[in-house]
């Protein structure tokens, strides 16, 4: 195959994020915000959508997640967005696949345990990572845009609720760094008054940032409570 080398700048192929990570402390309004995103299917892995009107499916096991994905594909991928709520729960859910991957090796063929993280010297985390990203790659095929929703630990939020130490996003070790490295945008969501805000500003202490130019170093209001008590959503500022 002959390689044609470019002689001028090649135009950008994407404007909006394909994979976006959004995280916050609990009860910030993430699920409510996701419900206001038109064309978004929430895959609820934590039973957190009971009080929200939304396109949603409750998922309680890895097999249910895979079966739901197959049904989405069979329906012709009808959703523009799919939100995994939460990616923290997804990490716990992929344990059966991690065990299967370990048992496929010469070392693990006789393994009869139920949690590979108990393997000596942390050897099992390799299979957790492999299983996690295998499932994530499958999820990526289900819609043009994937939102991965996650938690942080309350104790690392500052007094204003506006910061989180990057080392404390609620994912395990290398999964945390790899999922952030492969995301097109990472936003920290917080509430201020009647507004829910997504922070994409990059600094040394906060895991935030975005490749799309319209999100880079921005803070964007995604949900706003009106005087009449109704919610107004501004996802068109995120996905333009």
C-alpha positions, 0 to 999 in steps of 0.5 A, spaced: 500 500 500 502 506 498 502 512 503 500 519 500 503 524 505 500 530 506 502 537 503 498 541 507 494 541 514 488 536 514 482 539 517 479 536 524 475 530 523 471 531 530 468 537 533 464 534 539 467 529 544 466 522 543 468 519 550 467 524 555 468 523 563 464 527 568 465 526 575 462 530 582 461 528 589 454 525 590 447 528 590 450 534 585 445 533 580 449 529 575 443 524 573 438 530 573 443 533 568 443 527 563 436 526 563 435 533 560 440 531 554 436 530 548 437 523 545 441 520 551 440 513 554 442 512 561 444 506 563 443 506 570 448 501 574 447 504 581 439 505 582 440 512 582 435 514 577 429 512 580 426 520 582 428 522 575 424 522 568 429 519 563 430 514 558 433 509 562 435 502 563 437 499 570 443 494 569 445 490 575 450 485 572 455 485 566 451 480 562 445 485 563 449 490 560 452 486 554 445 484 553 442 491 553 448 493 548 446 487 543 439 490 543 441 497 542 445 494 536 440 490 533 435 496 534 440 500 529 443 504 534 438 509 535 441 513 541 445 519 540 448 519 547 449 513 552 451 515 559 454 510 564 452 512 570 456 510 574 463 508 571 465 507 578 460 501 579 462 499 572 469 497 575 466 493 580 461 489 575 466 487 570 469 482 575 466 476 572 470 478 565 476 479 569 476 472 572 475 469 565 481 472 562 485 470 568 483 463 567 484 463 560 492 464 562 496 458 564 497 461 571 490 462 572 487 455 569 485 452 575 483 459 579 477 458 583 476 464 587 471 470 586 475 476 586 482 477 582 484 483 586 486 478 591 491 475 587 498 476 590 502 482 589 497 485 585 497 481 579 489 481 578 489 488 577 492 487 570 485 483 568 481 488 571 484 493 567 483 488 561 476 487 562 474 494 564 477 496 557 474 491 553 467 492 556 468 500 555 470 499 547 464 495 546 460 501 549 463 505 545 460 502 539 453 503 541 452 511 540 456 517 537 457 520 544 459 516 550 458 519 557 462 516 563 459 518 569 463 517 576 464 519 583 469 522 587 471 522 595 467 527 599 473 529 603 477 531 597 472 537 595 474 544 598 470 548 602 466 551 596 465 544 593 469 546 587 475 542 587 478 535 587 485 532 587 486 528 581 489 522 585 482 521 588 477 520 582 473 514 585 477 509 580 482 504 581 490 506 579 491 505 572 484 505 570 483 512 572 489 514 569 488 510 562 480 512 562 482 520 563 488 519 558 483 516 553 477 521 554 476 527 549 473 531 555 474 531 562 469 535 566 468 536 574 461 538 575 459 542 581 453 546 584 453 553 585 446 556 587 441 555 582 446 552 577 449 546 575 456 547 572 461 543 568 468 545 569 473 543 564 479 548 566 486 545 567 490 546 573 495 541 577 490 539 582 484 538 578 483 532 573 479 537 568 480 538 560 478 538 553 480 537 546 475 540 543 476 548 542 469 550 545 470 546 551 478 548 553 479 551 559 471 553 560 466 553 565 459 551 562 452 552 566 449 545 564 443 546 568 439 552 571 433 552 575 428 558 573 424 562 578 418 558 576 421 552 579 423 548 572 429 546 570 433 549 563 438 545 560 444 547 556 447 541 553 448 545 546 454 548 549 457 542 550 455 538 544 455 544 539 
